[in-house]
């Protein structure tokens, strides 16, 4: 009879998956905290800067975007590397824990390298996740896919709504090809300035030979989708953007929006209205005939181009407000935007000096 003593043999491996899983279950809060800090420092900050700076993404490089995170990365590596090392090898500070771990069928080198590789993998996983999301934010910020630089083609546009200084929001449909093309030219000119970094970076309201102007565009495309863009860009005289905006302002639809605000029905004749003096509070009521004369004069001035179409022109301030009403509509004539030779201004002055009209307080 032979007697054998049964002993557990040590596994000859540099890594033990079961021990690694145990370490991960015990020390996951360190990984969570490390990853959370990197998330706030990189992807979240990049997203917030992209939202805050808007169109200024054009000249940013990856180095500029990640500026300020290099020194933080060194500090994070030292701090969390040390914390994780102390946590993984903390069993060495307790005699009972040392006896328990060393009773396992694992070689000392297996224990050492498993703890080392587990800690390295935990920090690397956090770095990779933060880096992946940061890369996505950088790609969005740098407009790698060209989404921000997209200008819809004319045949893709169902309608487009535009708004900028002095012009109320108005909508051009696909039938109005002249206005559509003028708005697309503005969009392209804005993007050229964005690519050159000529955008609102610090909110400075004053620039040489021009001023900052908000431009908002909303495309409704033939496939039912919409594309909205907003820019705060400096418009300087003799620039391509200045020319494009003035061209758009000279289109019939834009000229009408400049001088006639509100709703009007071309098939319904005006029934009356009023001329109100902001300075004195006096009101000059208009008869139906006078209101119709004023409305027709405004339409004639629009058709003949007697409307200020210079985006940087100082239109001044008119103390008079002209309201025209119909059976189920009303509109306001913006006297500021008529040129000095406009027939509308001549009629307004005549009615104010004419004692035959109705007047009231």
C-alpha positions in Angstrom: 0.0 0.0 0.0 1.3 3.4 -0.9 0.5 6.5 1.0 0.3 9.8 -0.9 -0.1 13.2 0.5 -2.5 15.2 -1.7 -1.4 18.9 -2.1 -2.7 21.7 -4.3 -0.4 22.5 -7.1 0.4 26.1 -7.9 -0.8 27.3 -11.3 2.0 28.5 -13.5 0.4 31.6 -15.0 1.2 35.3 -14.8 -2.5 36.2 -14.7 -5.5 34.8 -12.8 -9.0 35.9 -14.1 -10.8 35.0 -11.0 -8.6 37.1 -8.8 -8.9 40.0 -11.3 -12.7 39.8 -11.2 -12.5 39.9 -7.4 -10.3 43.0 -7.5 -12.7 44.7 -9.9 -15.7 44.0 -7.7 -14.0 45.3 -4.6 -12.4 48.4 -6.1 -14.8 49.6 -8.8 -15.6 52.9 -6.9 -12.0 54.0 -7.6 -12.5 53.3 -11.3 -15.9 55.1 -11.3 -14.4 58.2 -9.6 -11.4 58.3 -11.9 -13.6 58.0 -15.1 -16.1 60.5 -13.8 -13.4 63.1 -13.2 -12.0 62.6 -16.7 -15.5 62.8 -18.2 -16.1 66.2 -16.6 -12.6 67.4 -17.5 -12.7 66.5 -21.2 -16.0 65.4 -23.0 -18.3 67.6 -20.9 -16.0 70.6 -21.1 -15.6 70.2 -24.8 -19.4 70.0 -25.3 -20.1 73.0 -23.1 -17.4 75.0 -25.0 -18.9 74.0 -28.3 -22.4 75.1 -27.2 -21.1 78.4 -25.8 -18.8 79.4 -28.6 -21.1 78.2 -31.4 -19.8 79.1 -34.8 -16.2 79.7 -33.5 -15.4 76.1 -33.9 -13.8 76.7 -37.3 -10.2 77.6 -36.3 -9.9 75.3 -33.3 -7.2 72.5 -33.4 -7.1 69.4 -31.3 -4.2 70.9 -29.3 -6.2 74.1 -28.5 -9.3 72.1 -27.6 -7.4 69.9 -25.1 -5.4 72.8 -23.8 -5.1 72.7 -20.0 -5.7 68.9 -19.7 -2.0 67.8 -20.0 -0.9 68.8 -16.5 -4.1 67.4 -15.1 -3.4 64.1 -16.8 0.0 63.8 -15.0 -1.6 64.7 -11.7 -4.4 62.2 -12.2 -1.9 59.4 -13.1 0.1 59.9 -10.0 -2.8 60.3 -7.6 -5.1 57.5 -8.8 -2.1 55.2 -9.7 -1.0 55.5 -6.1 -4.5 55.1 -4.7 -5.2 52.0 -6.8 -1.9 50.4 -6.0 -2.5 50.9 -2.3 -6.0 49.4 -2.6 -4.9 46.4 -4.6 -1.9 45.5 -2.4 -3.6 46.5 0.8 -3.9 42.8 1.8 -0.1 42.8 2.5 -0.7 45.0 5.5 -2.8 42.4 7.3 -1.3 39.1 8.5 -4.5 37.1 8.2 -5.1 38.4 4.6 -1.6 37.5 3.6 -2.1 34.0 4.9 -5.4 33.6 3.2 -4.2 34.9 -0.2 -0.9 32.9 -0.1 -2.8 29.7 0.7 -4.3 29.9 -2.7 -2.7 27.7 -5.4 -1.1 30.7 -7.0 2.5 31.7 -7.4 3.7 34.9 -5.9 4.5 36.3 -9.4 0.9 35.4 -10.4 -0.5 37.4 -7.5 1.8 40.4 -8.2 1.2 40.5 -12.0 -2.6 40.0 -11.6 -2.9 42.9 -9.3 -0.6 45.0 -11.5 -2.4 44.2 -14.7 -5.8 44.7 -13.1 -5.0 48.1 -11.9 -3.4 49.1 -15.2 -6.5 47.8 -17.1 -8.9 49.7 -14.8 -7.1 53.0 -15.4 -6.7 52.3 -19.1 -10.4 51.6 -19.5 -11.3 54.9 -17.9 -8.8 56.7 -20.1 -10.1 55.0 -23.3 -13.8 55.8 -22.5 -13.0 59.5 -21.8 -10.8 59.7 -24.8 -13.4 58.1 -27.0 -16.1 60.6 -26.0 -13.7 63.4 -26.2 -12.8 62.4 -29.7 -16.5 62.4 -30.6 -16.8 65.9 -29.2 -13.7 67.1 -31.0 -15.0 65.7 -34.3 -18.3 67.5 -33.7 -16.5 70.7 -32.7 -14.2 70.6 -35.7 -17.2 69.7 -38.0 -15.3 66.7 -39.4 -18.5 65.4 -41.1 -19.2 68.9 -42.6 -22.7 69.2 -40.9 -22.1 72.7 -39.7 -20.8 73.8 -43.1 -23.7 72.4 -45.1 -25.7 74.8 -47.3 -28.7 73.0 -48.7 -29.0 72.9 -52.5 -31.8 74.9 -54.0 -33.7 71.8 -55.2 -33.6 70.5 -51.6 -35.3 73.5 -50.1 -39.1 73.7 -49.6 -38.9 77.0 -47.8 -36.4 79.0 -45.7 -37.0 81.5 -42.9 -34.5 84.3 -42.4 -34.1 87.0 -39.8 -31.4 89.6 -39.2 -31.0 93.3 -38.2 -33.9 95.5 -39.4 -35.7 92.6 -41.0 -38.5 90.7 -39.2 -38.6 87.0 -39.6 -39.9 86.2 -43.1 -40.3 83.0 -45.1 -39.4 82.4 -48.8 -40.9 79.4 -50.5 -39.3 77.4 -53.3 -41.1 79.4 -55.9 -39.2 82.5 -54.9 -35.9 81.4 -56.4 -34.4 84.9 -56.2 -34.8 85.2 -52.4 -33.8 81.6 -51.9 -30.5 82.1 -53.8 -29.8 85.4 -52.0 -30.2 83.6 -48.6 -28.0 80.8 -49.6 -25.4 83.3 -50.7 -25.5 84.9 -47.2 -25.1 81.4 -45.6 -22.0 80.7 -47.8 -20.5 84.1 -47.0 -21.0 83.5 -43.2 -19.3 80.1 -43.4 -16.3 81.7 -45.2 -15.9 84.1 -42.4 -16.3 81.3 -39.9 -13.5 79.3 -41.6 -11.3 82.4 -41.3 -12.1 82.7 -37.6 -13.9 86.0 -38.1 -16.8 85.4 -35.7 -17.9 86.5 -32.3 -15.3 85.2 -29.9 -15.5 87.7 -27.1 -18.8 89.5 -27.5 -17.1 92.7 -28.6 -20.0 94.8 -30.0 -17.8 97.3 -31.9 -15.6 96.6 -34.9 -14.0 98.9 -37.4 -16.2 99.9 -40.4 -19.1 97.6 -39.4 -20.9 95.9 -36.6 -21.9 92.5 -35.2 -25.2 91.2 -36.6 -27.2 88.2 -35.6 -28.3 86.1 -38.6 -30.8 83.2 -38.1 -31.7 80.8 -40.9 -34.2 77.9 -40.8 -34.5 75.6 -43.8 -37.4 73.3 -44.4 -36.3 70.7 -46.8 -38.3 68.7 -49.3 -37.8 65.5 -47.3 -39.6 67.0 -44.3 -36.5 67.7 -42.2 -35.4 71.1 -41.0 -32.0 72.7 -40.7 -31.5 75.7 -38.3 -28.4 77.9 -38.0 -27.6 81.0 -36.0 -24.5 83.2 -36.3 -23.3 86.4 -34.6 -20.8 87.7 -37.2 -19.1 91.0 -37.9 -20.4 92.6 -41.1 -17.9 95.0 -42.6 -18.4 97.3 -45.6 -17.1 95.9 -48.9 -17.0 92.3 -47.5 -18.7 89.4 -49.3 -21.2 89.0 -46.4 -22.1 92.7 -46.6 -22.8 92.4 -50.3 -24.8 89.2 -49.9 -27.0 90.7 -47.2 -27.7 93.8 -49.1 -28.6 91.8 -52.2 -31.1 89.8 -50.1 -32.5 93.0 -48.7 -33.1 94.3 -52.2 -35.3 91.4 -53.2 -39.1 92.2 -53.3 -40.0 89.9 -50.5 -37.3 91.3 -48.1 -38.2 94.9 -49.1 -41.8 94.3 -48.2 -40.8 92.8 -44.8 -38.6 95.8 -44.1 -41.5 98.3 -44.4 -44.7 96.3 -43.8 -45.0 94.4 -40.5 -47.9 92.2 -39.6 -50.5 90.6 -41.8 -52.2 92.0 -44.8 -54.7 90.6 -47.3 -54.1 91.8 -50.9 -57.7 90.8 -51.8 -59.2 92.8 -49.0 -59.2 96.6 -49.1 -58.1 98.6 -46.0 -61.0 99.9 -43.9 -59.0 102.5 -41.9 -56.1 103.1 -39.7 -54.2 105.7 -37.7 -51.0 107.8 -37.5 -49.7 107.9 -34.0 -47.1 110.4 -32.8 -44.8 108.7 -30.2 -43.4 112.1 -29.0 -46.7 113.9 -28.5 -49.2 111.1 -28.1 -51.5 112.7 -30.8 -53.4 110.3 -33.1 -54.6 111.1 -36.6 -57.2 108.6 -37.6 -57.3 107.6 -41.3 -60.4 107.1 -43.4 -60.7 104.0 -45.6 -59.7 106.0 -48.6 -56.6 107.4 -46.9 -55.6 104.0 -45.5 -56.0 102.5 -49.0 -53.8 105.3 -50.5 -51.1 104.7 -47.9 -51.1 101.0 -48.4 -50.9 101.2 -52.1 -48.2 103.8 -51.9 -46.2 101.5 -49.6 -46.6 98.6 -52.1 -45.5 100.9 -54.9 -42.4 102.0 -53.0 -41.5 98.4 -52.4 -41.9 97.6 -56.1 -39.8 100.5 -57.2 -37.1 100.0 -54.6 -37.7 103.1 -52.5 -36.6 101.1 -49.4 -33.3 101.3 -47.6 -31.4 98.1 -48.4 -28.1 98.7 -46.6 -27.7 96.5 -43.6 -25.2 99.0 -42.0 -27.3 102.1 -42.8 -28.4 104.1 -39.8 -32.1 104.4 -40.6 -32.7 106.9 -37.8 -35.8 107.0 -35.7 -39.3 108.0 -36.8 -41.6 109.3 -34.1 -44.6 108.3 -36.2 -46.3 104.9 -36.2 -48.7 104.1 -39.0 -51.3 101.4 -38.5 -53.6 100.1 -41.3 -56.5 97.7 -40.6 -58.7 95.6 -42.8 -61.7 93.4 -42.1 -59.7 90.7 -40.5 -56.1 91.9 -40.8 -53.8 94.7 -39.7 -50.3 95.9 -40.4 -47.8 98.5 -39.5 -45.8 100.7 -41.9 -42.1 101.0 -40.7 -41.4 104.6 -41.8 -37.7 104.2 -40.7 -36.9 102.0 -43.6 -38.3 104.1 -46.5 -36.0 106.2 -48.5 -36.4 110.0 -48.4 -38.1 110.1 -51.8 -40.7 107.4 -50.9 -44.3 108.3 -51.8 -45.5 106.8 -48.5 -43.6 109.5 -46.5 -45.1 112.2 -48.7 -48.6 111.0 -48.1 -48.1 110.7 -44.3 -46.9 114.3 -44.1 -49.8 115.4 -46.3 -52.4 113.7 -44.1 -50.9 115.1 -41.0 -51.1 118.6 -42.4 -54.5 118.0 -43.9 -57.4 119.2 -41.7 -60.0 117.2 -43.5 -59.1 113.9 -41.9 -60.5 112.7 -38.5 -58.3 113.2 -35.5 -58.5 112.2 -31.9 -56.6 111.7 -28.7 
